[in-house]
């Protein structure tokens, strides 16, 4: 077997293990999952596991990192071109509220992670913290403590995401996301009318399911 073929085979095995770990994260506590279950789900030999990861914790951390990257990429795409930090925050909350409809596996993993997902140094916590500092520096959002602000914003997003998981419906998810965005913007001292206008601005065409774009 040539070096290139061997490398491709290793890459496929590693990718299969990560995919299996990610799938298991959607409904299982990592502590309760055995390495045998992981390799069975990946359809690879048990011994292959340690050629790629030192422990199942290392595998699940890698799978979690991929979830963060995917969610971050979705949020960057949704907010590309926006210059108003208040609108960016509203879109992030609304987009996250829609994940149970648009990306249910992603939503389940984020929900299982809970506040760990939005608390630095894990998940999107570092990025969210930098965003909130910028929003305050430019005078668009007002708050006293960045960590408290992050806990409030993250908790609101996680809350509406969980509501969506309980009963996935695009119209209800968008309604809940808008309501959460309005509440957060008011908390960050936007006046009522401004908060509601910002939270109701449409997504880019094709960015949300057609059923919600009404």
PyMOL commands that place a pseudoatom at each C-alpha (Angstrom):
pseudoatom trace, name=CA, resn=UNK, resi=1, chain=A, elem=C, hetatm=0, pos=[0.000, 0.000, 0.000]
pseudoatom trace, name=CA, resn=UNK, resi=2, chain=A, elem=C, hetatm=0, pos=[1.466, 3.360, -1.016]
pseudoatom trace, name=CA, resn=UNK, resi=3, chain=A, elem=C, hetatm=0, pos=[1.954, 6.158, 1.508]
pseudoatom trace, name=CA, resn=UNK, resi=4, chain=A, elem=C, hetatm=0, pos=[-0.838, 8.200, -0.077]
pseudoatom trace, name=CA, resn=UNK, resi=5, chain=A, elem=C, hetatm=0, pos=[-3.291, 5.306, 0.075]
pseudoatom trace, name=CA, resn=UNK, resi=6, chain=A, elem=C, hetatm=0, pos=[-2.326, 4.621, 3.693]
pseudoatom trace, name=CA, resn=UNK, resi=7, chain=A, elem=C, hetatm=0, pos=[-2.805, 8.269, 4.579]
pseudoatom trace, name=CA, resn=UNK, resi=8, chain=A, elem=C, hetatm=0, pos=[-6.240, 8.303, 2.940]
pseudoatom trace, name=CA, resn=UNK, resi=9, chain=A, elem=C, hetatm=0, pos=[-7.228, 5.159, 4.819]
pseudoatom trace, name=CA, resn=UNK, resi=10, chain=A, elem=C, hetatm=0, pos=[-6.104, 6.682, 8.112]
pseudoatom trace, name=CA, resn=UNK, resi=11, chain=A, elem=C, hetatm=0, pos=[-8.009, 9.865, 7.347]
pseudoatom trace, name=CA, resn=UNK, resi=12, chain=A, elem=C, hetatm=0, pos=[-11.174, 7.882, 6.578]
pseudoatom trace, name=CA, resn=UNK, resi=13, chain=A, elem=C, hetatm=0, pos=[-10.876, 5.940, 9.824]
pseudoatom trace, name=CA, resn=UNK, resi=14, chain=A, elem=C, hetatm=0, pos=[-10.313, 9.081, 11.852]
pseudoatom trace, name=CA, resn=UNK, resi=15, chain=A, elem=C, hetatm=0, pos=[-13.248, 10.799, 10.165]
pseudoatom trace, name=CA, resn=UNK, resi=16, chain=A, elem=C, hetatm=0, pos=[-15.467, 7.767, 10.846]
pseudoatom trace, name=CA, resn=UNK, resi=17, chain=A, elem=C, hetatm=0, pos=[-14.517, 7.796, 14.516]
pseudoatom trace, name=CA, resn=UNK, resi=18, chain=A, elem=C, hetatm=0, pos=[-15.251, 11.514, 14.837]
pseudoatom trace, name=CA, resn=UNK, resi=19, chain=A, elem=C, hetatm=0, pos=[-18.576, 11.105, 13.041]
pseudoatom trace, name=CA, resn=UNK, resi=20, chain=A, elem=C, hetatm=0, pos=[-19.494, 8.253, 15.382]
pseudoatom trace, name=CA, resn=UNK, resi=21, chain=A, elem=C, hetatm=0, pos=[-18.525, 10.300, 18.410]
pseudoatom trace, name=CA, resn=UNK, resi=22, chain=A, elem=C, hetatm=0, pos=[-20.607, 13.192, 17.198]
pseudoatom trace, name=CA, resn=UNK, resi=23, chain=A, elem=C, hetatm=0, pos=[-23.623, 10.958, 16.559]
pseudoatom trace, name=CA, resn=UNK, resi=24, chain=A, elem=C, hetatm=0, pos=[-23.328, 9.466, 20.038]
pseudoatom trace, name=CA, resn=UNK, resi=25, chain=A, elem=C, hetatm=0, pos=[-23.143, 12.954, 21.542]
pseudoatom trace, name=CA, resn=UNK, resi=26, chain=A, elem=C, hetatm=0, pos=[-26.636, 13.716, 20.253]
pseudoatom trace, name=CA, resn=UNK, resi=27, chain=A, elem=C, hetatm=0, pos=[-28.245, 11.358, 22.744]
pseudoatom trace, name=CA, resn=UNK, resi=28, chain=A, elem=C, hetatm=0, pos=[-25.731, 9.892, 25.162]
pseudoatom trace, name=CA, resn=UNK, resi=29, chain=A, elem=C, hetatm=0, pos=[-23.669, 11.001, 28.124]
pseudoatom trace, name=CA, resn=UNK, resi=30, chain=A, elem=C, hetatm=0, pos=[-20.044, 10.571, 26.974]
pseudoatom trace, name=CA, resn=UNK, resi=31, chain=A, elem=C, hetatm=0, pos=[-19.119, 9.001, 30.311]
pseudoatom trace, name=CA, resn=UNK, resi=32, chain=A, elem=C, hetatm=0, pos=[-21.563, 6.170, 29.632]
pseudoatom trace, name=CA, resn=UNK, resi=33, chain=A, elem=C, hetatm=0, pos=[-20.230, 5.381, 26.142]
pseudoatom trace, name=CA, resn=UNK, resi=34, chain=A, elem=C, hetatm=0, pos=[-17.594, 2.680, 25.728]
pseudoatom trace, name=CA, resn=UNK, resi=35, chain=A, elem=C, hetatm=0, pos=[-14.808, 2.677, 23.176]
pseudoatom trace, name=CA, resn=UNK, resi=36, chain=A, elem=C, hetatm=0, pos=[-16.288, -0.531, 21.779]
pseudoatom trace, name=CA, resn=UNK, resi=37, chain=A, elem=C, hetatm=0, pos=[-19.557, 1.313, 21.097]
pseudoatom trace, name=CA, resn=UNK, resi=38, chain=A, elem=C, hetatm=0, pos=[-17.636, 4.059, 19.331]
pseudoatom trace, name=CA, resn=UNK, resi=39, chain=A, elem=C, hetatm=0, pos=[-15.701, 1.688, 17.085]
pseudoatom trace, name=CA, resn=UNK, resi=40, chain=A, elem=C, hetatm=0, pos=[-18.838, -0.345, 16.350]
pseudoatom trace, name=CA, resn=UNK, resi=41, chain=A, elem=C, hetatm=0, pos=[-20.681, 2.837, 15.348]
pseudoatom trace, name=CA, resn=UNK, resi=42, chain=A, elem=C, hetatm=0, pos=[-17.720, 3.861, 13.171]
pseudoatom trace, name=CA, resn=UNK, resi=43, chain=A, elem=C, hetatm=0, pos=[-17.480, 0.346, 11.696]
pseudoatom trace, name=CA, resn=UNK, resi=44, chain=A, elem=C, hetatm=0, pos=[-13.760, 0.125, 12.410]
pseudoatom trace, name=CA, resn=UNK, resi=45, chain=A, elem=C, hetatm=0, pos=[-11.672, -2.275, 14.448]
pseudoatom trace, name=CA, resn=UNK, resi=46, chain=A, elem=C, hetatm=0, pos=[-11.340, -1.708, 18.180]
pseudoatom trace, name=CA, resn=UNK, resi=47, chain=A, elem=C, hetatm=0, pos=[-7.559, -1.465, 17.909]
pseudoatom trace, name=CA, resn=UNK, resi=48, chain=A, elem=C, hetatm=0, pos=[-7.853, 1.334, 15.354]
pseudoatom trace, name=CA, resn=UNK, resi=49, chain=A, elem=C, hetatm=0, pos=[-9.154, 3.710, 17.993]
pseudoatom trace, name=CA, resn=UNK, resi=50, chain=A, elem=C, hetatm=0, pos=[-5.824, 4.211, 19.746]
pseudoatom trace, name=CA, resn=UNK, resi=51, chain=A, elem=C, hetatm=0, pos=[-4.073, 4.897, 16.464]
pseudoatom trace, name=CA, resn=UNK, resi=52, chain=A, elem=C, hetatm=0, pos=[-6.004, 8.171, 16.386]
pseudoatom trace, name=CA, resn=UNK, resi=53, chain=A, elem=C, hetatm=0, pos=[-7.056, 9.140, 19.925]
pseudoatom trace, name=CA, resn=UNK, resi=54, chain=A, elem=C, hetatm=0, pos=[-5.543, 8.644, 23.357]
pseudoatom trace, name=CA, resn=UNK, resi=55, chain=A, elem=C, hetatm=0, pos=[-8.938, 8.354, 25.056]
pseudoatom trace, name=CA, resn=UNK, resi=56, chain=A, elem=C, hetatm=0, pos=[-12.652, 8.596, 24.374]
pseudoatom trace, name=CA, resn=UNK, resi=57, chain=A, elem=C, hetatm=0, pos=[-12.576, 12.008, 26.050]
pseudoatom trace, name=CA, resn=UNK, resi=58, chain=A, elem=C, hetatm=0, pos=[-10.098, 13.181, 23.413]
pseudoatom trace, name=CA, resn=UNK, resi=59, chain=A, elem=C, hetatm=0, pos=[-12.437, 11.901, 20.682]
pseudoatom trace, name=CA, resn=UNK, resi=60, chain=A, elem=C, hetatm=0, pos=[-15.505, 13.604, 22.145]
pseudoatom trace, name=CA, resn=UNK, resi=61, chain=A, elem=C, hetatm=0, pos=[-13.594, 16.865, 22.570]
pseudoatom trace, name=CA, resn=UNK, resi=62, chain=A, elem=C, hetatm=0, pos=[-12.644, 16.693, 18.906]
pseudoatom trace, name=CA, resn=UNK, resi=63, chain=A, elem=C, hetatm=0, pos=[-16.255, 16.009, 17.911]
pseudoatom trace, name=CA, resn=UNK, resi=64, chain=A, elem=C, hetatm=0, pos=[-17.386, 18.911, 20.106]
pseudoatom trace, name=CA, resn=UNK, resi=65, chain=A, elem=C, hetatm=0, pos=[-14.839, 21.193, 18.437]
pseudoatom trace, name=CA, resn=UNK, resi=66, chain=A, elem=C, hetatm=0, pos=[-16.301, 20.295, 15.040]
pseudoatom trace, name=CA, resn=UNK, resi=67, chain=A, elem=C, hetatm=0, pos=[-19.779, 21.200, 16.274]
pseudoatom trace, name=CA, resn=UNK, resi=68, chain=A, elem=C, hetatm=0, pos=[-18.498, 24.590, 17.455]
pseudoatom trace, name=CA, resn=UNK, resi=69, chain=A, elem=C, hetatm=0, pos=[-16.852, 25.206, 14.087]
pseudoatom trace, name=CA, resn=UNK, resi=70, chain=A, elem=C, hetatm=0, pos=[-19.976, 24.266, 12.162]
pseudoatom trace, name=CA, resn=UNK, resi=71, chain=A, elem=C, hetatm=0, pos=[-22.224, 26.446, 14.313]
pseudoatom trace, name=CA, resn=UNK, resi=72, chain=A, elem=C, hetatm=0, pos=[-19.768, 29.335, 14.114]
pseudoatom trace, name=CA, resn=UNK, resi=73, chain=A, elem=C, hetatm=0, pos=[-19.648, 29.007, 10.322]
pseudoatom trace, name=CA, resn=UNK, resi=74, chain=A, elem=C, hetatm=0, pos=[-23.453, 29.113, 10.155]
pseudoatom trace, name=CA, resn=UNK, resi=75, chain=A, elem=C, hetatm=0, pos=[-23.561, 32.212, 12.324]
pseudoatom trace, name=CA, resn=UNK, resi=76, chain=A, elem=C, hetatm=0, pos=[-20.833, 33.952, 10.316]
pseudoatom trace, name=CA, resn=UNK, resi=77, chain=A, elem=C, hetatm=0, pos=[-22.727, 33.224, 7.105]
pseudoatom trace, name=CA, resn=UNK, resi=78, chain=A, elem=C, hetatm=0, pos=[-25.956, 34.541, 8.620]
pseudoatom trace, name=CA, resn=UNK, resi=79, chain=A, elem=C, hetatm=0, pos=[-24.371, 37.758, 9.865]
pseudoatom trace, name=CA, resn=UNK, resi=80, chain=A, elem=C, hetatm=0, pos=[-22.028, 38.411, 6.948]
pseudoatom trace, name=CA, resn=UNK, resi=81, chain=A, elem=C, hetatm=0, pos=[-22.238, 42.036, 5.874]
pseudoatom trace, name=CA, resn=UNK, resi=82, chain=A, elem=C, hetatm=0, pos=[-24.101, 43.209, 8.988]
pseudoatom trace, name=CA, resn=UNK, resi=83, chain=A, elem=C, hetatm=0, pos=[-22.575, 46.269, 10.653]
pseudoatom trace, name=CA, resn=UNK, resi=84, chain=A, elem=C, hetatm=0, pos=[-25.009, 46.826, 13.523]
pseudoatom trace, name=CA, resn=UNK, resi=85, chain=A, elem=C, hetatm=0, pos=[-23.939, 44.767, 16.580]
pseudoatom trace, name=CA, resn=UNK, resi=86, chain=A, elem=C, hetatm=0, pos=[-27.529, 44.789, 17.841]
pseudoatom trace, name=CA, resn=UNK, resi=87, chain=A, elem=C, hetatm=0, pos=[-28.687, 43.154, 14.618]
pseudoatom trace, name=CA, resn=UNK, resi=88, chain=A, elem=C, hetatm=0, pos=[-25.843, 40.637, 14.767]
pseudoatom trace, name=CA, resn=UNK, resi=89, chain=A, elem=C, hetatm=0, pos=[-26.932, 39.617, 18.276]
pseudoatom trace, name=CA, resn=UNK, resi=90, chain=A, elem=C, hetatm=0, pos=[-30.566, 39.319, 17.176]
pseudoatom trace, name=CA, resn=UNK, resi=91, chain=A, elem=C, hetatm=0, pos=[-29.673, 37.169, 14.170]
pseudoatom trace, name=CA, resn=UNK, resi=92, chain=A, elem=C, hetatm=0, pos=[-27.442, 34.898, 16.258]
pseudoatom trace, name=CA, resn=UNK, resi=93, chain=A, elem=C, hetatm=0, pos=[-30.254, 34.263, 18.751]
pseudoatom trace, name=CA, resn=UNK, resi=94, chain=A, elem=C, hetatm=0, pos=[-32.851, 33.747, 16.014]
pseudoatom trace, name=CA, resn=UNK, resi=95, chain=A, elem=C, hetatm=0, pos=[-30.578, 31.456, 14.004]
pseudoatom trace, name=CA, resn=UNK, resi=96, chain=A, elem=C, hetatm=0, pos=[-29.797, 29.389, 17.088]
pseudoatom trace, name=CA, resn=UNK, resi=97, chain=A, elem=C, hetatm=0, pos=[-33.500, 29.127, 17.884]
pseudoatom trace, name=CA, resn=UNK, resi=98, chain=A, elem=C, hetatm=0, pos=[-34.014, 27.627, 14.419]
pseudoatom trace, name=CA, resn=UNK, resi=99, chain=A, elem=C, hetatm=0, pos=[-31.339, 24.934, 14.795]
pseudoatom trace, name=CA, resn=UNK, resi=100, chain=A, elem=C, hetatm=0, pos=[-33.808, 22.261, 16.002]
pseudoatom trace, name=CA, resn=UNK, resi=101, chain=A, elem=C, hetatm=0, pos=[-35.517, 22.668, 12.612]
pseudoatom trace, name=CA, resn=UNK, resi=102, chain=A, elem=C, hetatm=0, pos=[-32.545, 23.293, 10.321]
pseudoatom trace, name=CA, resn=UNK, resi=103, chain=A, elem=C, hetatm=0, pos=[-29.791, 21.278, 12.077]
pseudoatom trace, name=CA, resn=UNK, resi=104, chain=A, elem=C, hetatm=0, pos=[-31.401, 19.011, 14.704]
pseudoatom trace, name=CA, resn=UNK, resi=105, chain=A, elem=C, hetatm=0, pos=[-28.286, 16.949, 15.503]
pseudoatom trace, name=CA, resn=UNK, resi=106, chain=A, elem=C, hetatm=0, pos=[-26.281, 20.123, 16.020]
pseudoatom trace, name=CA, resn=UNK, resi=107, chain=A, elem=C, hetatm=0, pos=[-29.038, 21.479, 18.269]
pseudoatom trace, name=CA, resn=UNK, resi=108, chain=A, elem=C, hetatm=0, pos=[-29.080, 18.340, 20.422]
pseudoatom trace, name=CA, resn=UNK, resi=109, chain=A, elem=C, hetatm=0, pos=[-25.331, 18.434, 20.994]
pseudoatom trace, name=CA, resn=UNK, resi=110, chain=A, elem=C, hetatm=0, pos=[-25.390, 22.136, 21.891]
pseudoatom trace, name=CA, resn=UNK, resi=111, chain=A, elem=C, hetatm=0, pos=[-28.306, 21.555, 24.244]
pseudoatom trace, name=CA, resn=UNK, resi=112, chain=A, elem=C, hetatm=0, pos=[-26.484, 18.669, 25.932]
pseudoatom trace, name=CA, resn=UNK, resi=113, chain=A, elem=C, hetatm=0, pos=[-23.395, 20.858, 26.409]
pseudoatom trace, name=CA, resn=UNK, resi=114, chain=A, elem=C, hetatm=0, pos=[-25.534, 23.524, 28.103]
pseudoatom trace, name=CA, resn=UNK, resi=115, chain=A, elem=C, hetatm=0, pos=[-23.822, 26.568, 29.569]
pseudoatom trace, name=CA, resn=UNK, resi=116, chain=A, elem=C, hetatm=0, pos=[-20.436, 24.994, 28.841]
pseudoatom trace, name=CA, resn=UNK, resi=117, chain=A, elem=C, hetatm=0, pos=[-21.154, 25.863, 25.230]
pseudoatom trace, name=CA, resn=UNK, resi=118, chain=A, elem=C, hetatm=0, pos=[-21.319, 29.604, 25.882]
pseudoatom trace, name=CA, resn=UNK, resi=119, chain=A, elem=C, hetatm=0, pos=[-18.911, 29.941, 28.816]
pseudoatom trace, name=CA, resn=UNK, resi=120, chain=A, elem=C, hetatm=0, pos=[-15.244, 30.697, 28.031]
pseudoatom trace, name=CA, resn=UNK, resi=121, chain=A, elem=C, hetatm=0, pos=[-12.931, 29.033, 27.306]
pseudoatom trace, name=CA, resn=UNK, resi=122, chain=A, elem=C, hetatm=0, pos=[-15.152, 26.396, 25.680]
pseudoatom trace, name=CA, resn=UNK, resi=123, chain=A, elem=C, hetatm=0, pos=[-17.688, 26.444, 22.848]
pseudoatom trace, name=CA, resn=UNK, resi=124, chain=A, elem=C, hetatm=0, pos=[-18.439, 29.790, 21.274]
pseudoatom trace, name=CA, resn=UNK, resi=125, chain=A, elem=C, hetatm=0, pos=[-17.744, 31.560, 24.579]
pseudoatom trace, name=CA, resn=UNK, resi=126, chain=A, elem=C, hetatm=0, pos=[-14.473, 33.274, 23.538]
pseudoatom trace, name=CA, resn=UNK, resi=127, chain=A, elem=C, hetatm=0, pos=[-15.943, 34.538, 20.248]
pseudoatom trace, name=CA, resn=UNK, resi=128, chain=A, elem=C, hetatm=0, pos=[-19.147, 35.715, 21.940]
pseudoatom trace, name=CA, resn=UNK, resi=129, chain=A, elem=C, hetatm=0, pos=[-17.183, 37.527, 24.615]
pseudoatom trace, name=CA, resn=UNK, resi=130, chain=A, elem=C, hetatm=0, pos=[-15.107, 39.395, 22.027]
pseudoatom trace, name=CA, resn=UNK, resi=131, chain=A, elem=C, hetatm=0, pos=[-18.277, 40.350, 20.171]
pseudoatom trace, name=CA, resn=UNK, resi=132, chain=A, elem=C, hetatm=0, pos=[-19.950, 41.720, 23.313]
pseudoatom trace, name=CA, resn=UNK, resi=133, chain=A, elem=C, hetatm=0, pos=[-16.871, 43.785, 24.183]
pseudoatom trace, name=CA, resn=UNK, resi=134, chain=A, elem=C, hetatm=0, pos=[-16.852, 45.260, 20.676]
pseudoatom trace, name=CA, resn=UNK, resi=135, chain=A, elem=C, hetatm=0, pos=[-20.584, 46.010, 20.824]
pseudoatom trace, name=CA, resn=UNK, resi=136, chain=A, elem=C, hetatm=0, pos=[-20.054, 47.899, 24.069]
pseudoatom trace, name=CA, resn=UNK, resi=137, chain=A, elem=C, hetatm=0, pos=[-16.942, 49.706, 22.810]
pseudoatom trace, name=CA, resn=UNK, resi=138, chain=A, elem=C, hetatm=0, pos=[-18.813, 51.105, 19.806]
pseudoatom trace, name=CA, resn=UNK, resi=139, chain=A, elem=C, hetatm=0, pos=[-21.664, 52.211, 22.057]
pseudoatom trace, name=CA, resn=UNK, resi=140, chain=A, elem=C, hetatm=0, pos=[-24.399, 49.990, 20.610]
pseudoatom trace, name=CA, resn=UNK, resi=141, chain=A, elem=C, hetatm=0, pos=[-24.972, 47.675, 23.588]
pseudoatom trace, name=CA, resn=UNK, resi=142, chain=A, elem=C, hetatm=0, pos=[-24.733, 48.754, 27.206]
pseudoatom trace, name=CA, resn=UNK, resi=143, chain=A, elem=C, hetatm=0, pos=[-23.955, 46.494, 30.164]
pseudoatom trace, name=CA, resn=UNK, resi=144, chain=A, elem=C, hetatm=0, pos=[-21.774, 46.500, 33.275]
pseudoatom trace, name=CA, resn=UNK, resi=145, chain=A, elem=C, hetatm=0, pos=[-20.086, 43.087, 33.270]
pseudoatom trace, name=CA, resn=UNK, resi=146, chain=A, elem=C, hetatm=0, pos=[-19.199, 41.147, 30.126]
pseudoatom trace, name=CA, resn=UNK, resi=147, chain=A, elem=C, hetatm=0, pos=[-19.435, 37.756, 31.811]
pseudoatom trace, name=CA, resn=UNK, resi=148, chain=A, elem=C, hetatm=0, pos=[-22.913, 38.495, 33.127]
pseudoatom trace, name=CA, resn=UNK, resi=149, chain=A, elem=C, hetatm=0, pos=[-23.911, 39.818, 29.700]
pseudoatom trace, name=CA, resn=UNK, resi=150, chain=A, elem=C, hetatm=0, pos=[-22.599, 36.637, 28.079]
pseudoatom trace, name=CA, resn=UNK, resi=151, chain=A, elem=C, hetatm=0, pos=[-24.440, 34.449, 30.586]
pseudoatom trace, name=CA, resn=UNK, resi=152, chain=A, elem=C, hetatm=0, pos=[-27.685, 36.281, 29.862]
pseudoatom trace, name=CA, resn=UNK, resi=153, chain=A, elem=C, hetatm=0, pos=[-27.324, 36.198, 26.082]
pseudoatom trace, name=CA, resn=UNK, resi=154, chain=A, elem=C, hetatm=0, pos=[-26.113, 32.601, 26.042]
pseudoatom trace, name=CA, resn=UNK, resi=155, chain=A, elem=C, hetatm=0, pos=[-28.796, 31.463, 28.432]
pseudoatom trace, name=CA, resn=UNK, resi=156, chain=A, elem=C, hetatm=0, pos=[-31.499, 33.064, 26.275]
pseudoatom trace, name=CA, resn=UNK, resi=157, chain=A, elem=C, hetatm=0, pos=[-30.194, 31.383, 23.113]
pseudoatom trace, name=CA, resn=UNK, resi=158, chain=A, elem=C, hetatm=0, pos=[-29.918, 28.003, 24.817]
pseudoatom trace, name=CA, resn=UNK, resi=159, chain=A, elem=C, hetatm=0, pos=[-33.376, 28.434, 26.287]
pseudoatom trace, name=CA, resn=UNK, resi=160, chain=A, elem=C, hetatm=0, pos=[-35.137, 28.993, 22.967]
pseudoatom trace, name=CA, resn=UNK, resi=161, chain=A, elem=C, hetatm=0, pos=[-33.096, 26.212, 21.398]
pseudoatom trace, name=CA, resn=UNK, resi=162, chain=A, elem=C, hetatm=0, pos=[-34.422, 23.805, 24.039]
pseudoatom trace, name=CA, resn=UNK, resi=163, chain=A, elem=C, hetatm=0, pos=[-37.968, 25.000, 23.411]
pseudoatom trace, name=CA, resn=UNK, resi=164, chain=A, elem=C, hetatm=0, pos=[-37.474, 24.169, 19.754]
pseudoatom trace, name=CA, resn=UNK, resi=165, chain=A, elem=C, hetatm=0, pos=[-36.146, 20.706, 20.522]
pseudoatom trace, name=CA, resn=UNK, resi=166, chain=A, elem=C, hetatm=0, pos=[-39.269, 19.969, 22.556]
pseudoatom trace, name=CA, resn=UNK, resi=167, chain=A, elem=C, hetatm=0, pos=[-41.527, 20.798, 19.597]
pseudoatom trace, name=CA, resn=UNK, resi=168, chain=A, elem=C, hetatm=0, pos=[-39.627, 21.546, 16.353]
pseudoatom trace, name=CA, resn=UNK, resi=169, chain=A, elem=C, hetatm=0, pos=[-41.644, 23.986, 14.275]
pseudoatom trace, name=CA, resn=UNK, resi=170, chain=A, elem=C, hetatm=0, pos=[-40.098, 26.685, 12.063]
pseudoatom trace, name=CA, resn=UNK, resi=171, chain=A, elem=C, hetatm=0, pos=[-42.744, 29.339, 12.687]
pseudoatom trace, name=CA, resn=UNK, resi=172, chain=A, elem=C, hetatm=0, pos=[-42.752, 28.805, 16.459]
pseudoatom trace, name=CA, resn=UNK, resi=173, chain=A, elem=C, hetatm=0, pos=[-38.935, 28.735, 16.532]
pseudoatom trace, name=CA, resn=UNK, resi=174, chain=A, elem=C, hetatm=0, pos=[-38.675, 32.035, 14.658]
pseudoatom trace, name=CA, resn=UNK, resi=175, chain=A, elem=C, hetatm=0, pos=[-41.293, 33.591, 16.927]
pseudoatom trace, name=CA, resn=UNK, resi=176, chain=A, elem=C, hetatm=0, pos=[-39.424, 32.423, 20.039]
pseudoatom trace, name=CA, resn=UNK, resi=177, chain=A, elem=C, hetatm=0, pos=[-36.094, 33.606, 18.620]
pseudoatom trace, name=CA, resn=UNK, resi=178, chain=A, elem=C, hetatm=0, pos=[-37.476, 37.062, 17.896]
pseudoatom trace, name=CA, resn=UNK, resi=179, chain=A, elem=C, hetatm=0, pos=[-39.015, 37.334, 21.354]
pseudoatom trace, name=CA, resn=UNK, resi=180, chain=A, elem=C, hetatm=0, pos=[-35.732, 36.350, 22.995]
pseudoatom trace, name=CA, resn=UNK, resi=181, chain=A, elem=C, hetatm=0, pos=[-33.816, 38.809, 20.811]
pseudoatom trace, name=CA, resn=UNK, resi=182, chain=A, elem=C, hetatm=0, pos=[-36.183, 41.651, 21.735]
pseudoatom trace, name=CA, resn=UNK, resi=183, chain=A, elem=C, hetatm=0, pos=[-35.830, 40.857, 25.442]
pseudoatom trace, name=CA, resn=UNK, resi=184, chain=A, elem=C, hetatm=0, pos=[-32.029, 40.818, 25.215]
pseudoatom trace, name=CA, resn=UNK, resi=185, chain=A, elem=C, hetatm=0, pos=[-31.825, 44.041, 23.235]
pseudoatom trace, name=CA, resn=UNK, resi=186, chain=A, elem=C, hetatm=0, pos=[-34.045, 45.780, 25.788]
pseudoatom trace, name=CA, resn=UNK, resi=187, chain=A, elem=C, hetatm=0, pos=[-31.801, 44.444, 28.541]
pseudoatom trace, name=CA, resn=UNK, resi=188, chain=A, elem=C, hetatm=0, pos=[-28.820, 45.925, 26.688]
pseudoatom trace, name=CA, resn=UNK, resi=189, chain=A, elem=C, hetatm=0, pos=[-30.670, 49.301, 26.816]
pseudoatom trace, name=CA, resn=UNK, resi=190, chain=A, elem=C, hetatm=0, pos=[-32.155, 49.564, 23.332]
pseudoatom trace, name=CA, resn=UNK, resi=191, chain=A, elem=C, hetatm=0, pos=[-35.481, 51.362, 23.435]
pseudoatom trace, name=CA, resn=UNK, resi=192, chain=A, elem=C, hetatm=0, pos=[-38.592, 49.298, 22.747]
pseudoatom trace, name=CA, resn=UNK, resi=193, chain=A, elem=C, hetatm=0, pos=[-39.187, 50.407, 19.179]
pseudoatom trace, name=CA, resn=UNK, resi=194, chain=A, elem=C, hetatm=0, pos=[-35.551, 49.987, 18.165]
pseudoatom trace, name=CA, resn=UNK, resi=195, chain=A, elem=C, hetatm=0, pos=[-35.332, 46.554, 19.765]
pseudoatom trace, name=CA, resn=UNK, resi=196, chain=A, elem=C, hetatm=0, pos=[-38.420, 45.310, 17.938]
pseudoatom trace, name=CA, resn=UNK, resi=197, chain=A, elem=C, hetatm=0, pos=[-37.319, 46.741, 14.578]
pseudoatom trace, name=CA, resn=UNK, resi=198, chain=A, elem=C, hetatm=0, pos=[-33.878, 45.166, 14.845]
pseudoatom trace, name=CA, resn=UNK, resi=199, chain=A, elem=C, hetatm=0, pos=[-35.214, 41.770, 15.945]
pseudoatom trace, name=CA, resn=UNK, resi=200, chain=A, elem=C, hetatm=0, pos=[-37.730, 41.689, 13.091]
pseudoatom trace, name=CA, resn=UNK, resi=201, chain=A, elem=C, hetatm=0, pos=[-35.312, 42.432, 10.254]
pseudoatom trace, name=CA, resn=UNK, resi=202, chain=A, elem=C, hetatm=0, pos=[-35.409, 39.630, 7.666]
pseudoatom trace, name=CA, resn=UNK, resi=203, chain=A, elem=C, hetatm=0, pos=[-32.652, 37.120, 7.179]
pseudoatom trace, name=CA, resn=UNK, resi=204, chain=A, elem=C, hetatm=0, pos=[-30.839, 36.975, 3.886]
pseudoatom trace, name=CA, resn=UNK, resi=205, chain=A, elem=C, hetatm=0, pos=[-32.884, 35.194, 1.204]
pseudoatom trace, name=CA, resn=UNK, resi=206, chain=A, elem=C, hetatm=0, pos=[-32.592, 31.438, 1.543]
pseudoatom trace, name=CA, resn=UNK, resi=207, chain=A, elem=C, hetatm=0, pos=[-31.004, 31.629, 4.992]
pseudoatom trace, name=CA, resn=UNK, resi=208, chain=A, elem=C, hetatm=0, pos=[-34.002, 30.252, 6.864]
pseudoatom trace, name=CA, resn=UNK, resi=209, chain=A, elem=C, hetatm=0, pos=[-36.684, 27.738, 5.925]
pseudoatom trace, name=CA, resn=UNK, resi=210, chain=A, elem=C, hetatm=0, pos=[-39.286, 29.148, 3.558]
pseudoatom trace, name=CA, resn=UNK, resi=211, chain=A, elem=C, hetatm=0, pos=[-42.061, 28.457, 6.076]
pseudoatom trace, name=CA, resn=UNK, resi=212, chain=A, elem=C, hetatm=0, pos=[-40.624, 31.030, 8.481]
pseudoatom trace, name=CA, resn=UNK, resi=213, chain=A, elem=C, hetatm=0, pos=[-40.042, 33.787, 5.948]
pseudoatom trace, name=CA, resn=UNK, resi=214, chain=A, elem=C, hetatm=0, pos=[-43.525, 35.264, 6.209]
for i in range(1, 214): cmd.bond("trace and resi %d" % i, "trace and resi %d" % (i + 1))
show_as sticks, trace
zoom trace
